[in-house]
Amino acid sequence: MATYVVTGCAGFIGSHLSEQLLDRGDSVVGIDSFTPYYDRCLKEHNVGPLRTRSGFEMFELDLASDSADAAISGASGIFHLAAQPGVRASWGHEFDPYVRDNVLATQRIFELASREQIRVVWASSSSISGNAAAYPTPEETAPRPLSPYGVTKLTCEQLGLAYRDALQLDAVAMRYFTVYGPRQRPDMAFTRIAKALVTGSTFTLFGTGDQSRDVTYVHDAVQATMLAMEHAPTGAVYNIGGGTEVSLNRVIELLQSASGMRLAIKAAPMAKGDAQRTSADTTRARRDLGWQPTVGIDEGLQAQLDWIGGAPSVEELVG
Ligand SMILES: NC(=O)c1ccc[n+]([C@@H]2O[C@H](COP(=O)([O-])OP(=O)(O)OC[C@H]3O[C@@H](n4cnc5c(N)ncnc54)[C@H](O)[C@@H]3O)[C@@H](O)[C@H]2O)c1
C-alpha cells in the first residue's frame, strides 16, 4: 500500500479521491489552504469524515507560498487538484488568484516532484479547448481557451512539458469534463439547480440553456485519476468525460422530474468564457488506462439531489 499526497483534499473532487484512496488501503497526506472561493464550512463538511480515518493526515498550507516539503516527503506520488476553479469569475481583477493558485502553485508542485522524482497526476480542464474545432474532441485538437481560467490550465500543461524536457518531470494531465455528483461546488450549475428546487428559490440561467456539456460522475473521474497514477505513460494528457452530452435545459427537466418540483428560472445573458458545447473523445483513456465511465446521468443526478436534500442544513451546505 502506498502513501499519496492529495492537494485540494477539502474540495469537491479531492475529497472523493482521498476517500477512495483510503478505501482501497492507501494512506493519504491531504493538503488544502481553504481558499475563500466558496464557504469554508462546505470544505470542512467535505474533509470532516476524512480527518477521523486512520491513514489520513492533513496539512493546512498554501501551495503558492508555504513549503510543502514535509507533506511530500516519502510520498509515492502526488495528485494535484488544488486550484482556483470556475470560468466566470476569472475575468478582471479576480484573475489574481487564478495566476497564484493555478500557475504558481502548480509550478511549485512540478519543482518538488522533479526534485523528489515522483509522479504528479494533476487536474487540467476541458476549458482549454473552448469551442473546439472537432466534436467529440480528441486530446490533440488545437487548444483555444475562451476564459482566463482556461488559459491558466493550458499554461500549466505547457509548464509540465517544459519541466519534463528539462528536469525529467513525470506528470500526467487529466482534462476533466464537467464533474458532478455529491459535494459538487456551489457555483456549478447542477448544484445551483438542485438547491433552487429543494429550497424553492430562483435559478439564474445564463444563456438559452441550449449549451451542452459532456458530464462526468465524480466517482468515474476519480477512478480515471487513480488509474493514471499506475498506468499512464509519462507526459500523457487524457480527456475524462462521462460520455453523456446533455444540454442545461435537459438537466433542468431531469432534475425537475426526479424531485417532483418545478424550477423558478430567471434569465441572464450567456456568461463570458462559457463554451457552447463540450464533448470528450476518450479513446486514449479507455485504451491506456482501461477506464470507462460507469454512472449514467439519471443515477448521477439522483445521487446529487439526494445529497442536497439530505444535507444537515441546505442553506449551510450550499450557501
Ligand atoms: N469540478 C469540475 O467540473 C472540474 C472540471 C475541470 C477541471 N477541474 C479541476 O479539478 C480540480 C478540482 O476541482 P473542484 O471542482 O474539486 O474544485 P474545489 O474548489 O472544490 O477544490 C479545490 C481545492 O483546492 C484548494 N486550493 C486552492 N488553491 C490552493 C493553494 N494555493 N494551496 C492549497 N490549496 C488550495 C481549495 O481550498 C479547494 O478546497 C481543480 O484543479 C479544477 O480546476 C474541475
The ligand as an ORCA input file, in Angstrom:
! r2SCAN-3c Opt
* xyz 0 1
  N     -15.308     20.298    -10.990
  C     -15.135     20.239    -12.314
  O     -16.087     20.002    -13.094
  C     -13.766     20.459    -12.912
  C     -13.627     20.456    -14.319
  C     -12.362     20.640    -14.864
  C     -11.252     20.796    -14.047
  N     -11.423     20.807    -12.685
  C     -10.244     20.960    -11.841
  O     -10.247     19.926    -10.881
  C      -9.677     20.398     -9.657
  C     -10.638     20.198     -8.510
  O     -11.832     20.935     -8.786
  P     -13.026     21.035     -7.726
  O     -14.264     21.253     -8.508
  O     -12.913     19.912     -6.773
  O     -12.644     22.408     -7.008
  P     -12.685     22.827     -5.450
  O     -12.619     24.315     -5.428
  O     -13.841     22.185     -4.790
  O     -11.338     22.216     -4.859
  C     -10.082     22.854     -5.000
  C      -9.433     22.932     -3.618
  O      -8.115     23.475     -3.787
  C      -7.832     24.296     -2.655
  N      -6.774     25.239     -3.027
  C      -6.836     26.218     -3.973
  N      -5.677     26.904     -4.018
  C      -4.837     26.349     -3.102
  C      -3.500     26.624     -2.686
  N      -2.785     27.644     -3.203
  N      -2.943     25.835     -1.721
  C      -3.659     24.800     -1.176
  N      -4.942     24.514     -1.518
  C      -5.528     25.274     -2.472
  C      -9.159     24.971     -2.341
  O      -9.237     25.441     -0.995
  C     -10.171     23.851     -2.653
  O     -10.533     23.146     -1.470
  C      -9.286     21.848     -9.909
  O      -7.941     21.882    -10.324
  C     -10.204     22.253    -11.055
  O      -9.675     23.332    -11.790
  C     -12.650     20.646    -12.108
*
